[in-house]
Amino acid sequence: MLSSVLNSEKAISVNIQIMRAFVQLRHIVIEHAELKREVNALRKQTEERFEIVFAVLDKLVSEDKGAGSKIGFIESK
């Protein structure tokens, strides 16, 4: 781009550096997308596992606790 307008060694060098920067930026974006997919996959796995744990905890909490006998000292009148 710049080297097509300015025909000098400096312009060519700057143009090459710009292209290298864009190539590096592209690699970073690709790596970031892969990392994001991996994190989402891990998040889905852990959410599924914790869903099971929370379902069991909800079941335990919702069970009727009044069916058992009272424990402790009962004062007679």
C-alpha positions in Angstrom: 0.0 0.0 0.0 2.5 2.6 1.2 5.2 1.1 -1.0 3.0 1.5 -4.1 2.7 5.2 -3.4 6.2 5.9 -2.2 8.9 3.9 -4.0 11.6 3.8 -1.3 13.2 1.2 0.9 11.7 2.7 4.0 8.2 2.6 2.6 8.6 -1.1 1.6 10.0 -1.9 5.1 7.1 -0.2 6.8 4.6 -2.0 4.5 6.1 -5.4 5.3 5.9 -4.6 9.1 2.2 -3.7 8.7 1.5 -6.9 6.9 3.3 -8.9 9.6 1.3 -7.1 12.2 -2.0 -8.0 10.5 -0.9 -11.7 10.2 -0.1 -11.8 13.9 -3.4 -10.2 14.7 -5.2 -12.8 12.6 -3.4 -15.6 14.5 -4.3 -14.1 17.8 -8.0 -13.9 16.8 -8.0 -17.5 15.7 -6.4 -18.7 18.9 -8.8 -16.6 20.9 -11.8 -18.2 19.1 -10.5 -21.7 19.8 -9.9 -20.8 23.5 -13.4 -19.4 23.8 -14.9 -22.7 22.3 -12.9 -24.7 24.8 -14.0 -22.6 27.8 -17.6 -22.8 26.7 -17.3 -26.6 26.4 -15.8 -26.8 29.9 -18.5 -24.5 31.3 -21.2 -26.7 29.7 -19.7 -29.8 31.3 -19.5 -28.3 34.8 -23.0 -26.8 34.5 -24.4 -30.3 33.7 -22.5 -31.8 36.6 -23.7 -29.1 39.1 -27.3 -29.4 37.7 -27.3 -33.0 39.0 -25.9 -32.0 42.4 -28.4 -29.2 42.8 -31.3 -31.5 41.8 -30.2 -34.0 44.5 -29.9 -31.2 47.1 -33.3 -29.8 46.2 -34.8 -33.3 46.6 -33.1 -33.7 50.0 -34.3 -30.3 51.2 -37.9 -30.9 50.0 -38.4 -34.2 51.7 -40.9 -34.1 54.6 -39.0 -33.9 57.9 -42.1 -33.9 60.1 -42.7 -37.7 59.8 -40.0 -38.5 62.4 -40.3 -38.5 66.2 -39.0 -35.5 68.2 -35.6 -35.9 69.8 -34.8 -34.4 73.2 -36.2 -33.8 76.7 -39.9 -33.6 77.0 -41.1 -31.9 80.1 -44.0 -33.5 81.8 -46.7 -31.3 83.3 
